[in-house]
Amino acid sequence: MSPPRCVPNNLQPVSLDKENMENVLADLQATIAKSLTILRRYSQVANTTNKNNDESETLYTGNSGIALMFLRIAVQYGAAGLEDSLGADFRSQIPIIIGELLQPLKVHHASHAHVSPLATDTGPALVYILASLSYPSIILSGENTSESKSKSESEDRWAVSTKALRNAVQVAIADDSLGGDEVLYGRAGLLWGMLNLRSWLGVELASQARREDLNHIAGDQASIIEDLINEIMEAGDSGSDLFTKSGEYKGLPLMWQWHGKYYLGAIHGVAGILTVVLQAPRKLIMPHLHVISSCIDALCTLVSQNDGHLPSSLPAKPHSYELVQICHGSPGFLLLLATFRACFPQEWHLDWNTAEALASERVWKDGLITKGIGVCHGLAGNAWPWLLQAHARKGSPEADVSLSRALAFLLHSRELPLLSRSGNAYLYRISDHPYSLFEGLAGTVCAWMDACVIIRERLAVTEGANSESIRYVFGIPGLGGAQVHSIL
């Protein structure tokens, strides 16, 4: 008998009255501060032990993903109300921490279906570029600290990083073969990186040479964003034709292969690919919006037919609909719908509401999965789409339901390993990468941060303040869901 996938949900949705929201905010802020202390200690150990580690370093489970979390903290702490919790001394250490976590960079030789920042060497390169733009004086661990040499080495790091991204873009656009479009390894993940990098072109930079580098990689003149979108959409159309011709099953209007399967979830499949595509500039998406909407129609039908479950792949096999996690299952479907609402609210189809409600009920019932706190297959990933729904639908009763459920999951995640060994913690596992961005604590911290921003936004409304001043809801690393904010 296989072990249970989920823990029975005996949680209560969180009350959203002002006093309770203030208490929840304080609890999450304290948990973030505690978690950052744990991750800071880990980064110091990692800096000592991993200097000569030749294993592939990725955002998904590697130290560069934790570096990205610290970069998010640096940008988001004010909106999350963490000025007092973190303190000026800690915040001043963030560039040093990021430098410790980012290992010496190497030129990434991109290949078919290995271009995304999430699971290839493109990721550390992109984090270094984003960190350098935020902190021009950042020094990576192991760099010479003398002023002249550190400046030279910084330029070398920049050159290696930008070359890695250019290589990945060139391969992604030139390679017409199918099977390389999903988020974790493929074009969709690279597109998300390029969209965020492109946002920096609207910011005043100290170095004109670096601006020219960015424009060459992700600017309008190069039309790279449009080329990536077209490659992804053409592959989806071809994949749909291939699937339909291969058997008696009817396919979706857009389908993408990954290792011979047609996945539907957010990491390898349709939901994740379309989530990223929808956040591109509106003028580039409008020609594709009809087929994207038709694809969502088909996903809604699948969810409705399967009692709120999204099958992990097509053709659906027995029990393939039992996974309730963002990589494979209904949370990825909810993420896609939340993104559509955020980016194209006027084009929303009212008949999608039924499937959205069914999927939300399924995640509430079966979403306390025993794999633990992580994003890819954990409580943080399952709660995050509700946060984004609440952000996209703020002021509506449906937003209240989504937020109250998200907070119940996120508060419960404080009671899981690594943060607790008491109560029901024994029901949940610790992942193989317990500190990481997608399987561990770092990604969960990012979810707690988004929750703090959304709570403060809600409290600002109740107090009559201008909630539009709080704009730092970033969404899931590598996927987003709340539009592009110049950070992964």
C-alpha positions, 0 to 999 in steps of 0.5 A, a space after each residue: 500500500 502506497 503512503 498517502 499523498 496528502 494530510 486530511 485538511 482540518 484547517 479553518 479558512 483564516 478570518 480576514 477582519 482587521 485585527 486578525 490580519 494584523 496578527 497574521 501579518 506579524 506572525 508571517 513577518 516573524 517567521 520570515 525573519 527566523 527563516 532568513 536567519 536559518 538561510 543566512 547560516 546555510 549560506 555561510 556554510 555553503 560558501 565554505 563547502 561548495 567553492 570547488 563543487 563542479 556539479 551543475 548549479 541551478 535556481 531550482 535546487 541550487 544556491 543560486 535559487 537561494 541568492 534569488 530569494 535574498 534579491 527578492 527580499 532586498 526589493 520587497 522588504 519595504 512593501 512587506 513591512 519588514 524594515 524593523 524585523 530585518 534591520 538595516 545591518 542585515 539589509 546591508 549584508 544582502 549583497 554579500 550574502 548573494 555574492 557568497 551564494 553565487 559560485 564562480 560563473 562559467 559560460 553556458 553552452 546551451 543545447 536543445 531543451 536546455 535554455 531555461 534559467 530554472 534548471 540550467 547554468 543560464 540561471 546563475 548568470 541571470 541572477 548575477 545580472 539582476 543582482 549586479 543591476 541592483 547592486 553594481 558593487 556586488 562581489 562574488 565569493 572568491 573574487 579579488 577584493 582589491 578595487 582595481 581587480 574586483 572591478 575587472 573581475 566584475 566586468 568579466 563576470 558580466 561578460 560571462 553572464 551576458 554571453 550565457 544568455 545570448 547563447 541560450 537565446 540563439 539556441 532557443 530561436 534557431 532550434 525548430 525541433 519539438 520538445 523544448 518549450 516548458 518552463 523548467 528547461 525550455 523556451 518558456 522559462 527563458 522567456 520569463 527571464 528575458 521579460 524580466 531583464 527587459 524591464 531594466 531597459 526602463 531604468 537609469 543605469 550607471 553604465 551605458 555599456 551595460 544598457 547596450 548589452 541588455 538591449 542587445 539581449 532583450 530589447 525591442 530592436 532585437 525582437 527576441 521576445 517576439 521571436 521566442 513567443 512565436 517559436 513557443 506558439 508554433 511548437 504548441 500548434 504543431 504539438 497539438 496536430 501531432 498528438 491528434 494524429 497519433 491516436 483516437 484522443 482529441 488534443 488541446 488547441 495547443 500542446 507541447 511535448 516533454 520527453 514524449 509526454 504531453 504534460 498539462 501542469 505548471 512546470 512541464 506543461 500547458 499551464 506553465 507555458 501559457 502563464 509565462 506567455 500571457 505576461 509578455 507585452 499585450 501587443 505581442 499576445 493579442 494575435 494569439 489570445 483566441 487560441 490561448 482562450 480556446 486552450 483554457 476552454 479545453 482545460 476547464 472541460 478536463 477539470 470539470 470532468 475530473 471533479 476539480 483535478 487537472 490530469 498530469 498529462 494527456 492522454 490521461 491515465 488512471 490516477 494521473 489526476 490524483 496529483 495536487 501540486 503546482 507542477 502536476 495538477 490543479 494548482 497550476 491550472 489556478 495559476 494560469 487562470 489567476 494570470 489571465 485575470 491579472 493580464 487580460 481582465 476584460 477578456 475573461 470568460 465567465 464560463 471559466 468560473 465553474 472550473 476555477 471553483 471546482 479546482 479551488 475546492 480540490 486544492 483545499 481538500 487535497 492540497 496539504 501534500 505530504 511532500 512538505 513546504 516547497 513550491 514545486 510539490 509542497 504547500 507554498 506552491 499550492 497556496 500561491 495561486 490563491 494569493 494571486 487570485 486574491 490580488 487579481 480579484 481584490 475587493 470581491 467575495 471570491 478574493 476573500 475566499 482565496 486569501 483566507 485559504 492561502 493564509 491557512 496553508 501558509 500559516 500551517 507551513 510554519 509548523 512543518 520541518 524545517 521550522 518545527 518538529 512538534 505537532 503534526 510535523 511528523 506527517 510531512 517529509 523533508 525534501 532532498 534540498 530543504 533550503 532550496 528555492 523550489 523544494 525547500 525553505 527559500 521558495 516558501 519565504 518568497 510566498 510568505 513575502 507575497 502574502 505580507 504584501 497582499 495583507 498590507 495592501 488589504 489593510 491599507 484599503 481598510 485604513 483609507 490609504 492608497 493601496 496602489 503604492 504597494 506594487 510588489 507582488 512578484 508571483 512564483 519564481 520562474 513563472 510569475 502570475 502577477 505580471 512582470 516586475 524586473 525580477 524573476 
